[in-house]
Amino acid sequence: MNTQETLRAHWPEWRDRLQAKRLLEGEGASLSLRIPGTEAMWFGLATDAAPQRMPWRAARHHAELHGKAYATRGDAGAIAVGGGAFGHCLADFGGAMPQVFDEQARHLGPMGPASGDLAEAATALHGRGNVLLVRGRPVCIGMTPMRLALNAELFEKCAKAYVLAVAGGGRVHPLPWIVRLVANRRLAKDEQRAMARFLQGQLPEESKGY
């Protein structure tokens, strides 16, 4: 199989992995995979048996956010809309989470402000972060399907710690600026490499180590 068909064949596996960990929850929960070298994606709702091929710019309804994200972010290889219970809870605690964990800063980057519409979301995604609340639903991005799954798991873990701390009246301090700077620069380099691979019609290599 070529890359396009391989991605389609594996879409249900990634959907199942996210669902098994309750990371594709809520109405309109959906998963998409970028098709390298094209302006199209494999898109499906969490309830679909298989995805459908869809051009980004023709995407409508639940698929429209995915299409806008791919058009905005040349490094995005996979997108999940839905998230887990604690990711959804962030909407009640300001809608965004500071960078308080090393791994969060390295792989999720800065989280932009919660967005109420798709135009705001597209603007916020220019900030290069890999997670965002849009209309109260977590949107998670990865350079590859594997990185997406890991990012979704990481985000839910960090959101749980953050929400419980804030709900309990605790004070949460962001990482020192130099730690955030180094981690975010490494993430930016990964994203630049991923963008170059997609432009060549290839899948990005998986990021290794910290």
Protein Blocks (a to p, Z undefined) as FASTA:
>chain_A
ZZklmmmmmmmmmmmmmmmnopagcehiacddddehiacdddddfkbmbdcdddfklpgh
jlmmmmmmmmmmmmbmbdcehbamklmmmmmnoopacdfbfklmmmnopaddddfbfklm
mmmmmnopabdceehiacdddfbfklmmmmmmmmmmmmmmmmmmmmnopacddddfklmm
mmmmmmmmmmmmmmmmmmnopacdddehZZ
